[in-house]
Amino acid sequence: MTLTHPNTTHQSRNERPHRVLVIGGGVVGITSAIGLREAGFDVTVVAEHYENITSNVAGALWEWPPAVCGQHGDPRSLSSSKHWCMVSYDKFKELHSTYGEGECGVYLQDVFFYFRFSVDKCCFNLEKMNELKDKVDGFARGMHIVPEGVDPQFVENNIKDCYKHMAPMVDTDKYMPWLQQQARDKGCILLQERIDSHVLLEEDTLRKRYKADAIVVSPGLGAIDIVGDTHMYPLRGALVWVKQPNGAARAAHCISHEEGSSSEQDIVFIVPRGKDHVVLGGLAQPNQWDRDLSLDDPIVDQMYKGCLDLLPALRPLELDPKENVRTGLYPFTSTNVLLERIPSTNVVLNYGHGGAGVTLSWGCAEKVVSLVQEMFHDTPHVDNISQKLDASRPTTFLLHDMLPFRAQIEKIRFMKHNLVLISSRRGVAKVPAHEFIHFDLIRVVDSYALKPLVATVSEILSSCALRPDKCRIATNDEYSILLSGQVRDALGIPGAGSHCMLPFFDKNATKKAIGQNGPVRIPNYVVFSPEKFRSDPDGYVREVMDTVGHKLFIKPVVGAGSEKTWRLDGSVQLLQWCEANACSDSIFEIDERIAGELFNTSVVRVDGRSSLFFAMRHNRPNDEYLQGHQLGNIIVPPTDALYAKLEEFSEAVLYQLRDYCEDYGVFNIDFFLESGTAQPVLMEVAARAAGGAVGKVIEECSGVALEETSLLMQMGHKTPLHKFKSTEMRRYAAYSIHPPKAGVVKRMQIPKLDSTISSVSWRAVPGKRLSAPTSMRDIALVLVISNTDMKSLARDFERINSEEYVIVE
Ligand SMILES: Cc1cc2nc3c(=O)[nH]c(=O)nc-3n(C[C@H](O)[C@H](O)[C@H](O)COP(=O)(O)OP(=O)(O)OC[C@H]3O[C@@H](n4cnc5c(N)ncnc54)[C@H](O)[C@@H]3O)c2cc1C
């Protein structure tokens, strides 16, 4: 079998074949490159390394998914994987018969799977066995098939069931160079370079540089860096290498991790490697980047001994003196093997294969070929949008531009709306690719401004005969808040118009709407006037200081995330600042600088009243982040004496803004409790779910899904969305975000804490050159922690906000 699809690249005779750039020289990238080349494309592969990568470490046993080590549990990925693995199964058999194991390194041998309980007693194991037994060669089941050499005593005490079948096993040290040579022989160009740009944001530049019409992204864990996939993380695995001069193991033997087992290391993974070695594994440690494990590490020793216990014949075998432990990082995503074309681009993602990259490689390559072929189909692709949207249903247009996209769209699909994502290019780069399938239609608007947005939405309305009064506009993106109101105004779509959105977008409008003499205190401020400054610099500076005071905080009137913010002291600094910024495009406000404790609160309004309230305490003000300090938020529990005061103030703010607030929605309010007086002073208020990891913390503490609730309420839904209801699942939680430090990332690690680390989101990879942050969107690491004990949580919170986990040199 080859992956050739004759005449399907749809080029006329005189045209050059389309060229595809494949990023990544591991098993996934090179196999895709071969598939594309066989289908008639010109192919350039670019990889930072072709050796000493995860693909070389792999135990490289073909397995029916999910694999023994580094399981992928996502149902969608899993069902596709079952097709992809079978394509590979057949391909490995073909390679074996065409080239022989000595040349290509593909071996066909038995694999035995042992179970601590009868397979019939566990739905998962039973289902897996039933799925694979008719598809693989040589299937047999029963304790009678346990082969000689396996310790009968171990079996008697631990094993209740067993099955076996023939499986391809790949000697990666032979296979990877052979595969690369195959790619070259077929005409692929292999370059050794590192891509440092974001592939989606720099698609055109990359395509120009490599003269490519399309890009396939297969960088393994490198996807954290070059497509900003924050759902990816490493799962550290290790294999002990022993020599087997007499072929002691001619079959593989595996025991999976037992659900509910207290042992971190109960996997047994014994796989013959070529003719001369056996590899013994398999760890699966999440978020561990260091690859310096050795037999001195108790966990590796335990893993090694677990394998010897099952197969005592391995005991006398000598450890490979050259390299007795190989450690590698499974490229894992919390959601999926990502194999998607990014809408409105010529970029196909193919990464996140976890513990099954070898197993899935040929099947995924086949899918890559079909996705790339679709891009260049002869007849221009007719995007028949009227077939994608059901005119009898309401339609929600979800706007997205700048901020990370955190909502899980699947969770709002129960509304039975047509869902249309309208995004800028930088916005679509922030939407996790596994979310794309949940939208009915995706439109990328290159110039993301009011006119093109209105034109795009109205084109969809007319093509699909949608009634504006049955549509909604929703967004959780600070930079799209005002636009959402303006688009509603322009097209007569129900919901808050631009008049209502303005105070939630423009800080000057907020302050005007609140009023300086009302019950809510706002800082003294002026909007910077370059004209007044130019006409009388000294006089202007004096006037500002008379109004605002000597301690100043300057920020843009529009924008989020403490970008372009300054703390200034006294007239000399203010004069210098005015001179430097008199020609800026931004409008700035100069505020009295408040000293005190900073809080962030979230309010869910139902029927015009606050229905849910959450408060969080900042460990330090946002702008310190830009100076390189970690920033964190910790929940303020309702039992805290301050809680009632924070709630009261948030209510007062929304009351002052009552003419602008929708009756249903999520609001986010930042304010100080001033040092000395403990009087609340308003900083900002937004009509959206809070940014950062606030949503995750609130979800841990209460089960309320804030991001999704915010979207749902803009769609007309009237009750908050709970991800869990049982109070037993509630915990206290906090998060910490770590700014990048200028330099090359040397080490990354997460701490061992009393609290549970509920989520880790890496934004850097080892070897990456980082720059110091210029905005709150530049992040190296986000940690969310939780605990049933508030005191322990507070201790760990302090710790994670004072230690570095991304070490640069
Ligand atoms: C201990 C262990 C045991 C395993 N056992 C099995 C098994 O039995 N069966 C199985 O199927 N799988 C197994 N795996 C998993 C398998 O190894 C992986 O799924 C697979 O290697 C992933 O391949 P990849 O090509 O996506 O990534 P990689 O092999 O990591 O290759 C990534 C490539 O992208 C390049 N790259 C990254 N970033 C950039 C950039 N910015 N610019 C240019 N190039 C870049 C890298 O240099 C490299 O060439 C195992 C893994 C481990 C660690």
The ligand as a MOL file (V3000), in Angstrom:
LIG
                    3D

  0  0  0     0  0            999 V3000
M  V30 BEGIN CTAB
M  V30 COUNTS 53 58 0 0 0
M  V30 BEGIN ATOM
M  V30 1 C 9.4450 6.4170 26.5540 0
M  V30 2 C 8.5610 6.5060 25.3700 0
M  V30 3 C 7.9570 5.3740 24.8600 0
M  V30 4 C 7.1120 5.4550 23.7530 0
M  V30 5 N 6.5710 4.3270 23.2370 0
M  V30 6 C 5.7770 4.3850 22.1390 0
M  V30 7 C 5.2310 3.2060 21.5640 0
M  V30 8 O 5.4600 2.1090 22.0590 0
M  V30 9 N 4.4570 3.3060 20.4670 0
M  V30 10 C 4.1880 4.5240 19.8900 0
M  V30 11 O 3.4780 4.5730 18.8940 0
M  V30 12 N 4.6960 5.6660 20.4240 0
M  V30 13 C 5.4680 5.6290 21.5230 0
M  V30 14 N 5.9660 6.7740 22.0830 0
M  V30 15 C 5.4640 8.0760 21.5920 0
M  V30 16 C 6.1780 8.5460 20.3510 0
M  V30 17 O 7.5280 8.5480 20.5780 0
M  V30 18 C 5.6920 9.9580 20.0160 0
M  V30 19 O 4.2910 10.0050 19.9400 0
M  V30 20 C 6.2610 10.4010 18.6860 0
M  V30 21 O 7.6490 10.2600 18.6840 0
M  V30 22 C 5.9030 11.8300 18.3840 0
M  V30 23 O 6.5080 12.1600 17.1780 0
M  V30 24 P 6.5610 13.6410 16.6290 0
M  V30 25 O 7.1430 13.5680 15.2770 0
M  V30 26 O 5.2340 14.2710 16.7930 0
M  V30 27 O 7.4990 14.4150 17.6640 0
M  V30 28 P 9.0740 14.4230 17.8510 0
M  V30 29 O 9.6790 13.1050 17.6810 0
M  V30 30 O 9.2760 15.1190 19.1480 0
M  V30 31 O 9.5800 15.3350 16.6850 0
M  V30 32 C 9.3410 16.7210 16.6760 0
M  V30 33 C 10.1470 17.3290 15.5720 0
M  V30 34 O 9.8110 18.7030 15.4570 0
M  V30 35 C 10.9870 19.4800 15.4950 0
M  V30 36 N 10.6740 20.8050 16.0300 0
M  V30 37 C 10.0640 21.1270 17.1990 0
M  V30 38 N 9.9670 22.4600 17.3110 0
M  V30 39 C 10.5230 22.9830 16.1830 0
M  V30 40 C 10.7140 24.3080 15.7190 0
M  V30 41 N 10.3480 25.3690 16.4340 0
M  V30 42 N 11.3320 24.4980 14.5370 0
M  V30 43 C 11.7280 23.4280 13.7900 0
M  V30 44 N 11.5620 22.1510 14.1850 0
M  V30 45 C 10.9680 21.9330 15.3680 0
M  V30 46 C 11.9380 18.6720 16.3490 0
M  V30 47 O 13.2800 19.0820 16.1620 0
M  V30 48 C 11.6450 17.2950 15.8130 0
M  V30 49 O 12.3080 17.1040 14.5920 0
M  V30 50 C 6.8380 6.7210 23.1590 0
M  V30 51 C 7.4490 7.8540 23.6630 0
M  V30 52 C 8.2970 7.7670 24.7660 0
M  V30 53 C 8.9370 9.0190 25.2830 0
M  V30 END ATOM
M  V30 BEGIN BOND
M  V30 1 1 1 2
M  V30 2 1 2 3
M  V30 3 2 2 52
M  V30 4 2 3 4
M  V30 5 1 4 5
M  V30 6 1 4 50
M  V30 7 2 5 6
M  V30 8 1 6 7
M  V30 9 1 6 13
M  V30 10 2 7 8
M  V30 11 1 7 9
M  V30 12 1 9 10
M  V30 13 2 10 11
M  V30 14 1 10 12
M  V30 15 2 12 13
M  V30 16 1 13 14
M  V30 17 1 14 15
M  V30 18 1 14 50
M  V30 19 1 15 16
M  V30 20 1 16 17
M  V30 21 1 16 18
M  V30 22 1 18 19
M  V30 23 1 18 20
M  V30 24 1 20 21
M  V30 25 1 20 22
M  V30 26 1 22 23
M  V30 27 1 23 24
M  V30 28 2 24 25
M  V30 29 1 24 26
M  V30 30 1 24 27
M  V30 31 1 27 28
M  V30 32 2 28 29
M  V30 33 1 28 30
M  V30 34 1 28 31
M  V30 35 1 31 32
M  V30 36 1 32 33
M  V30 37 1 33 34
M  V30 38 1 33 48
M  V30 39 1 34 35
M  V30 40 1 35 36
M  V30 41 1 35 46
M  V30 42 1 36 37
M  V30 43 1 36 45
M  V30 44 2 37 38
M  V30 45 1 38 39
M  V30 46 1 39 40
M  V30 47 2 39 45
M  V30 48 1 40 41
M  V30 49 2 40 42
M  V30 50 1 42 43
M  V30 51 2 43 44
M  V30 52 1 44 45
M  V30 53 1 46 47
M  V30 54 1 46 48
M  V30 55 1 48 49
M  V30 56 2 50 51
M  V30 57 1 51 52
M  V30 58 1 52 53
M  V30 END BOND
M  V30 END CTAB
M  END
